[in-house]
Amino acid sequence: MDETTEAARGDDRSPVTIIGLGVMGTALAGAFLNEGHRTTVWNRSASKADDLVANGAARAATVAEAVLASPLVVVCLRNYDVVQEILHPVGDALSGRVLVNLTAGTPQQARATARWTAERGADYIAGAIMVGAPMIGQPDALVLYSGPREAFETHRRALGSLGVSRYLGAEPALAPLHDQAVLGGTYAMLAGFVHAIALIRTEDVDAAEFTSALLIPRLEAMAVYMHRLAERVDTGDHGTGVDWNLGMQAKDVSNLVQVSRAEGVRADLLASLQALMDQAIAEGHGADDLSRVVETLRTPPAR
Ligand SMILES: NC(=O)c1ccc[n+]([C@@H]2O[C@H](COP(=O)([O-])OP(=O)(O)OC[C@H]3O[C@@H](n4cnc5c(N)ncnc54)[C@H](OP(=O)(O)O)[C@@H]3O)[C@@H](O)[C@H]2O)c1
């Protein structure tokens, strides 16, 4: 059967090519094979394909052969520079295919690769894998995608072999942008955690007990507040019905900075937040909610 027709029908066994068989690429190829897809693989170190080939995958001798084998070409390599190095010499072979790049990268890299792919007559979908390799193929493995909707819909069922697909929109930057934003939120929360533990450990306090009894319950309660803040950002209304405003919060943070320093704990992590709050207040937003600081972050500081 014609490969393109198979894919267009959403046949769950439409052919798939995987380029890059590192830890993640091997997991991806295994998941496609498990779902019965005709799976063609290529990797620089060819021996990494041996187990997959033993399980039914086809080994491509060259990158071009791998690209030509399937209407859906999935790449998962160390970084975008490697993607470029591998794909640029075979760009013409991509014509008429859908390239799904599951390599971690930046929004700018996704936009540039989408332009390059379009110039070769192919569709580009940027992906972001939100779980570790061992979870690929499990029902709760989340993968984000952005790029042309039609191309995504054509291969939705095949991509579903990897886990749960979340389609974010036609702009290719969206998947890496969401990935980075989630990472940003994660690290900023962990920054709060390490500060709290550094402070509590200035006395002989059990960090694990403090974390489970006091810190985690408080952070969990903040989820409701974060939903409200996000709604304020969406509506642009930072000021209606605020009961814990920036002026009050800035006093808490300023106090925390002083207390931390007095106890011999560096306050660098909180000082950045304090500076942003102070800027928003100086600009006349002290009665607003913390959501206002989202705008402050996106505005260069006045000289
Ligand atoms: N591992 C995870 O759990 C995980 C989770 C989420 C996202 N990711 C993302 O998935 C991507 C791949 O990660 P990974 O864990 O699979 O990495 P990895 O195990 O280090 O594999 C890297 C892959 O890139 C290839 N490669 C590196 N340099 C190359 C070059 N110059 N020319 C040709 N091929 C080259 C390697 O080929 P060789 O085998 O020949 O070295 C291998 O296939 C990364 O962007 C990573 O951030 C991974």
The ligand as an SDF file (V2000), in Angstrom:
LIG
                    3D

 48 52  0  0  0  0  0  0  0  0999 V2000
   16.6940   10.6770   27.8640 N   0  0  0  0  0  0  0  0  0  0  0  0
   15.5800   11.2340   28.3320 C   0  0  0  0  0  0  0  0  0  0  0  0
   14.9560   10.7230   29.2840 O   0  0  0  0  0  0  0  0  0  0  0  0
   15.0250   12.4860   27.6800 C   0  0  0  0  0  0  0  0  0  0  0  0
   13.8710   13.0860   28.2020 C   0  0  0  0  0  0  0  0  0  0  0  0
   13.3080   14.1960   27.5760 C   0  0  0  0  0  0  0  0  0  0  0  0
   13.9410   14.7330   26.4630 C   0  0  0  0  0  0  0  0  0  0  0  0
   15.0850   14.1550   25.9810 N   0  0  0  0  0  0  0  0  0  0  0  0
   15.7200   14.7620   24.8080 C   0  0  0  0  0  0  0  0  0  0  0  0
   15.8730   13.8070   23.7670 O   0  0  0  0  0  0  0  0  0  0  0  0
   17.0500   14.1130   23.0150 C   0  0  0  0  0  0  0  0  0  0  0  0
   17.9230   12.8740   22.9440 C   0  0  0  0  0  0  0  0  0  0  0  0
   18.2620   12.5190   24.2800 O   0  0  0  0  0  0  0  0  0  0  0  0
   18.9360   11.1220   24.6360 P   0  0  0  0  0  0  0  0  0  0  0  0
   18.7720   10.9460   26.0910 O   0  0  0  0  0  0  0  0  0  0  0  0
   18.4770   10.0800   23.7020 O   0  0  0  0  0  0  0  0  0  0  0  0
   20.4800   11.4790   24.3370 O   0  0  0  0  0  0  0  0  0  0  0  0
   21.6690   10.4380   24.1280 P   0  0  0  0  0  0  0  0  0  0  0  0
   21.3770    9.1300   24.7500 O   0  0  0  0  0  0  0  0  0  0  0  0
   22.9150   11.1660   24.5300 O   0  0  0  0  0  0  0  0  0  0  0  0
   21.6770   10.2150   22.5400 O   0  0  0  0  0  0  0  0  0  0  0  0
   22.1480   11.2220   21.6950 C   0  0  0  0  0  0  0  0  0  0  0  0
   21.8600   10.8380   20.2700 C   0  0  0  0  0  0  0  0  0  0  0  0
   22.4010   11.8480   19.4240 O   0  0  0  0  0  0  0  0  0  0  0  0
   23.3260   11.2150   18.5230 C   0  0  0  0  0  0  0  0  0  0  0  0
   24.4210   12.1160   18.2100 N   0  0  0  0  0  0  0  0  0  0  0  0
   25.0980   12.9240   19.0590 C   0  0  0  0  0  0  0  0  0  0  0  0
   26.0190   13.6280   18.3870 N   0  0  0  0  0  0  0  0  0  0  0  0
   25.9330   13.2380   17.0840 C   0  0  0  0  0  0  0  0  0  0  0  0
   26.6090   13.6070   15.9030 C   0  0  0  0  0  0  0  0  0  0  0  0
   27.5630   14.5560   15.8850 N   0  0  0  0  0  0  0  0  0  0  0  0
   26.2450   13.0040   14.7450 N   0  0  0  0  0  0  0  0  0  0  0  0
   25.2680   12.0600   14.7130 C   0  0  0  0  0  0  0  0  0  0  0  0
   24.5730   11.6720   15.8010 N   0  0  0  0  0  0  0  0  0  0  0  0
   24.9250   12.2600   16.9760 C   0  0  0  0  0  0  0  0  0  0  0  0
   23.8060    9.9970   19.2460 C   0  0  0  0  0  0  0  0  0  0  0  0
   24.3580    9.0780   18.3140 O   0  0  0  0  0  0  0  0  0  0  0  0
   25.4310    7.9800   18.8050 P   0  0  0  0  0  0  0  0  0  0  0  0
   24.6180    6.8830   19.4210 O   0  0  0  0  0  0  0  0  0  0  0  0
   26.1430    7.5990   17.5620 O   0  0  0  0  0  0  0  0  0  0  0  0
   26.3260    8.6790   19.8020 O   0  0  0  0  0  0  0  0  0  0  0  0
   22.4830    9.5100   19.8390 C   0  0  0  0  0  0  0  0  0  0  0  0
   21.6700    8.9150   18.8650 O   0  0  0  0  0  0  0  0  0  0  0  0
   17.7390   15.2840   23.7080 C   0  0  0  0  0  0  0  0  0  0  0  0
   17.3970   16.4800   23.0720 O   0  0  0  0  0  0  0  0  0  0  0  0
   17.1420   15.2320   25.0970 C   0  0  0  0  0  0  0  0  0  0  0  0
   17.1460   16.5000   25.7240 O   0  0  0  0  0  0  0  0  0  0  0  0
   15.6340   13.0530   26.5530 C   0  0  0  0  0  0  0  0  0  0  0  0
  1  2  1  0
  2  3  2  0
  2  4  1  0
  4  5  1  0
  4 48  2  0
  5  6  2  0
  6  7  1  0
  7  8  2  0
  8  9  1  0
  8 48  1  0
  9 10  1  0
  9 46  1  0
 10 11  1  0
 11 12  1  0
 11 44  1  0
 12 13  1  0
 13 14  1  0
 14 15  2  0
 14 16  1  0
 14 17  1  0
 17 18  1  0
 18 19  2  0
 18 20  1  0
 18 21  1  0
 21 22  1  0
 22 23  1  0
 23 24  1  0
 23 42  1  0
 24 25  1  0
 25 26  1  0
 25 36  1  0
 26 27  1  0
 26 35  1  0
 27 28  2  0
 28 29  1  0
 29 30  1  0
 29 35  2  0
 30 31  1  0
 30 32  2  0
 32 33  1  0
 33 34  2  0
 34 35  1  0
 36 37  1  0
 36 42  1  0
 37 38  1  0
 38 39  2  0
 38 40  1  0
 38 41  1  0
 42 43  1  0
 44 45  1  0
 44 46  1  0
 46 47  1  0
M  CHG  2   8   1  16  -1
M  END
$$$$
